[in-house]
Amino acid sequence: MHLLAAALLSFSSLVAAPTASLPACQHFYTGPIPDRPVSGGHGNGTTAPPYDVSGRLPAPGGITGGLGTDGKVTFTFDRVPGAKAYRAFRNGQALQWISDWGQPSLQVTDASPCDGAHYQVYAMSSEDTAASSIGQISTSYRLDSSNHLAAYRLPAGTTLTYRVSAYNDVAQTALGYNAGTGICAVDARNIPWGTRLYVPGYGHCYAADIGSWIKDDIVDVWFPPGPDADNWGIQRLTLTVE
């Protein structure tokens, strides 16, 4: 064999083969989801103000990493002063809990990544999941064309024509904040947590919850217990990313 060709063959054998395409991200709920036909309805005449997340620990920054040759997505992030623990999520599903004991690097590994997944992290001021201890959610990070994680958000002004229904659960949201006016539940495969939307007839909503039946083009907006949720019905509306 020609020496140059042999050298090239030897070099190529050291280069990892391209990683196979990742599977599509599936909705977390695998049971049957009833159809939600548009019924019409109306709001209660008031406008939900922007949901306030100030006063919470800041979101972790410095997120960096990507898809390795082992087929896993691994990333690190910066420590948040005052944090005792962190939680990482993929598409709104808990991925990893990290206790802060002073380790030099805070790392998250996803052993089963999927195509277009949103990775997000928040810090906690204690090792419990009380709503008051949960910090601000980071921006979403997604794999780019080079399989490196890159910050991602829906551009402000983006419009989404969705079916909008209502709910009035009074527990903590899936993100961990207390449910309340200005919170909405989304399919976190499509709308990352922390996205702010303007909903005609409702006002401003902050994506901080998910639901078994919240899939694809459905958003739930929160109302206090009472008739308002029923009066809202199911409306098809054009939402605007803020």
C-alpha positions as CSV (number, residue, x, y, z in Angstrom):
1,M,0.0,0.0,0.0
2,H,1.2,3.5,-0.7
3,L,2.7,5.1,2.4
4,L,0.5,8.2,2.3
5,A,-2.6,6.1,1.9
6,A,-1.6,3.9,4.7
7,A,-1.0,7.0,6.9
8,L,-4.5,8.3,6.0
9,L,-6.1,5.0,6.8
10,S,-4.3,4.8,10.1
11,F,-5.5,8.4,11.0
12,S,-9.0,7.7,9.9
13,S,-9.2,4.7,12.2
14,L,-8.6,7.1,15.2
15,V,-11.5,9.4,14.3
16,A,-14.8,8.4,15.9
17,A,-17.6,7.5,13.6
18,P,-20.4,10.1,13.3
19,T,-23.1,9.7,16.0
20,A,-26.3,8.2,14.8
21,S,-29.3,10.6,14.6
22,L,-31.1,11.0,17.9
23,P,-34.7,9.8,18.3
24,A,-37.5,12.3,18.4
25,C,-38.4,13.6,21.8
26,Q,-41.6,12.0,23.0
27,H,-44.3,13.5,25.2
28,F,-43.9,12.3,28.8
29,Y,-47.4,11.0,29.0
30,T,-47.9,7.8,27.0
31,G,-51.6,7.2,27.8
32,P,-54.5,8.3,25.6
33,I,-55.2,12.0,25.5
34,P,-58.8,13.1,24.7
35,D,-59.4,15.5,22.0
36,R,-60.0,19.1,23.0
37,P,-62.3,20.7,20.4
38,V,-62.6,24.4,20.4
39,S,-65.7,25.5,22.4
40,G,-65.3,29.2,22.7
41,G,-65.4,31.1,25.9
42,H,-64.3,34.3,27.5
43,G,-62.0,35.7,30.2
44,N,-63.1,37.3,33.4
45,G,-62.4,40.9,32.3
46,T,-59.2,41.3,34.1
47,T,-55.6,41.1,32.7
48,A,-53.1,38.8,34.3
49,P,-49.9,40.8,35.1
50,P,-46.4,39.4,34.3
51,Y,-45.5,36.7,36.7
52,D,-42.8,37.9,39.2
53,V,-39.8,35.7,39.7
54,S,-37.6,38.4,41.2
55,G,-36.2,37.7,44.7
56,R,-35.4,34.1,43.8
57,L,-31.8,32.8,43.4
58,P,-30.5,33.7,39.9
59,A,-30.4,31.1,37.2
60,P,-27.2,29.1,36.8
61,G,-25.0,30.4,34.0
62,G,-22.0,29.2,32.1
63,I,-23.7,26.2,30.7
64,T,-21.4,24.4,28.3
65,G,-21.2,20.9,26.8
66,G,-22.8,18.7,24.2
67,L,-23.2,15.3,22.7
68,G,-20.3,13.0,23.2
69,T,-19.1,10.0,21.2
70,D,-20.7,7.9,23.9
71,G,-24.1,9.0,22.8
72,K,-24.7,11.0,26.0
73,V,-25.3,14.7,26.4
74,T,-23.0,16.1,29.2
75,F,-22.8,19.7,30.4
76,T,-21.4,21.7,33.2
77,F,-22.6,25.0,34.7
78,D,-21.4,27.6,37.2
79,R,-22.2,27.5,40.9
80,V,-24.8,30.0,42.2
81,P,-23.8,31.8,45.4
82,G,-26.1,30.7,48.2
83,A,-27.3,27.5,46.5
84,K,-27.4,24.2,48.3
85,A,-28.6,22.1,45.4
86,Y,-29.6,22.2,41.7
87,R,-32.1,20.4,39.5
88,A,-31.7,19.8,35.8
89,F,-34.5,19.2,33.4
90,R,-35.0,17.9,29.9
91,N,-38.3,19.1,28.3
92,G,-39.7,19.8,31.7
93,Q,-38.9,16.4,33.0
94,A,-36.6,16.0,36.0
95,L,-33.2,14.8,34.8
96,Q,-30.7,15.1,37.6
97,W,-30.4,16.4,41.2
98,I,-27.0,17.9,42.2
99,S,-26.1,18.7,45.8
100,D,-23.7,21.6,46.2
101,W,-20.9,20.5,48.6
102,G,-18.2,22.6,47.1
103,Q,-17.2,20.3,44.3
104,P,-15.0,22.0,41.6
105,S,-17.4,21.2,38.8
106,L,-21.2,20.9,38.6
107,Q,-22.1,18.4,35.9
108,V,-25.3,17.0,34.3
109,T,-25.4,13.9,32.1
110,D,-28.3,12.8,30.0
111,A,-27.8,9.1,29.0
112,S,-30.9,9.0,26.7
113,P,-30.9,12.3,24.8
114,C,-33.5,13.0,22.1
115,D,-33.6,15.3,19.1
116,G,-34.2,19.0,19.9
117,A,-34.4,18.6,23.7
118,H,-34.5,21.6,25.9
119,Y,-32.0,21.5,28.8
120,Q,-32.6,23.8,31.8
121,V,-31.4,24.1,35.4
122,Y,-32.3,26.0,38.5
123,A,-30.6,26.5,41.9
124,M,-32.2,25.9,45.3
125,S,-31.5,27.7,48.5
126,S,-32.1,24.5,50.5
127,E,-32.2,20.7,49.9
128,D,-36.0,20.6,49.9
129,T,-38.5,21.4,47.1
130,A,-40.4,24.1,48.9
131,A,-41.5,26.7,46.3
132,S,-39.7,29.4,48.2
133,S,-36.4,27.6,47.8
134,I,-36.5,27.3,44.1
135,G,-34.5,29.8,42.0
136,Q,-35.1,31.2,38.5
137,I,-35.0,28.7,35.7
138,S,-32.2,29.0,33.2
139,T,-32.7,29.7,29.6
140,S,-33.0,26.6,27.4
141,Y,-30.0,25.0,25.8
142,R,-30.3,22.8,22.8
143,L,-27.8,20.9,20.6
144,D,-26.7,22.9,17.6
145,S,-25.6,21.6,14.2
146,S,-22.2,20.8,15.7
147,N,-23.7,18.9,18.6
148,H,-22.7,21.6,21.1
149,L,-25.2,23.0,23.5
150,A,-26.3,26.5,22.6
151,A,-28.7,28.9,24.3
152,Y,-32.1,28.9,22.8
153,R,-35.3,30.9,23.1
154,L,-38.3,31.6,21.0
155,P,-37.7,35.0,19.5
156,A,-39.8,37.8,20.9
157,G,-42.7,38.6,18.6
158,T,-43.1,35.0,17.5
159,T,-46.8,34.1,17.2
160,L,-48.3,30.7,18.0
161,T,-51.9,29.8,17.1
162,Y,-52.8,27.4,19.9
163,R,-55.8,26.0,21.7
164,V,-55.9,27.6,25.1
165,S,-57.8,26.0,27.9
166,A,-57.9,26.7,31.7
167,Y,-57.0,25.0,34.9
168,N,-57.2,25.9,38.6
169,D,-54.9,23.5,40.5
170,V,-53.6,25.0,43.7
171,A,-50.5,22.9,44.2
172,Q,-47.0,23.6,43.1
173,T,-46.4,23.6,39.4
174,A,-44.1,21.0,37.7
175,L,-41.3,23.6,37.8
176,G,-41.9,24.0,41.5
177,Y,-43.4,27.5,41.8
178,N,-46.8,28.0,43.5
179,A,-49.5,27.9,40.9
180,G,-51.2,31.3,40.5
181,T,-52.4,34.0,38.1
182,G,-50.0,34.4,35.2
183,I,-48.8,30.8,35.2
184,C,-49.4,28.6,32.2
185,A,-48.8,24.9,31.4
186,V,-47.1,24.1,28.1
187,D,-45.7,21.2,26.1
188,A,-42.1,21.9,27.1
189,R,-40.8,20.1,24.0
190,N,-42.1,23.1,22.1
191,I,-42.2,26.0,24.6
192,P,-39.3,26.0,27.1
193,W,-40.0,26.9,30.7
194,G,-39.5,30.5,31.5
195,T,-41.0,31.6,28.1
196,R,-43.3,34.6,28.5
197,L,-46.4,34.7,26.4
198,Y,-49.2,37.2,25.8
199,V,-52.6,35.5,25.7
200,P,-55.5,37.6,24.3
201,G,-58.3,37.9,26.8
202,Y,-56.1,36.6,29.6
203,G,-53.0,38.7,29.8
204,H,-49.4,37.6,30.4
205,C,-48.4,34.1,31.3
206,Y,-45.2,32.5,32.3
207,A,-44.5,28.9,31.2
208,A,-43.8,27.1,34.4
209,D,-46.0,24.0,34.3
210,I,-46.7,20.9,32.2
211,G,-49.6,18.4,32.2
212,S,-50.5,15.0,30.9
213,W,-53.0,16.4,28.5
214,I,-51.0,19.5,27.5
215,K,-49.5,18.3,24.3
216,D,-48.5,19.9,21.0
217,D,-50.7,23.0,20.3
218,I,-52.3,23.3,23.8
219,V,-51.6,25.7,26.6
220,D,-53.4,25.9,29.9
221,V,-53.7,29.3,31.6
222,W,-54.3,29.4,35.4
223,F,-57.4,30.8,37.1
224,P,-58.3,30.8,40.8
225,P,-60.8,28.2,41.9
226,G,-64.3,29.3,40.8
227,P,-66.3,29.7,37.6
228,D,-63.6,31.6,35.6
229,A,-61.9,28.4,34.4
230,D,-65.2,27.0,33.1
231,N,-66.2,30.3,31.5
232,W,-62.9,30.4,29.6
233,G,-63.7,27.2,27.7
234,I,-61.3,26.2,25.0
235,Q,-60.4,29.0,22.6
236,R,-58.1,29.0,19.6
237,L,-56.0,32.1,20.0
238,T,-52.8,33.7,18.6
239,L,-50.3,33.9,21.4
240,T,-47.3,36.2,21.2
241,V,-43.9,35.5,22.7
242,E,-42.7,38.4,24.8
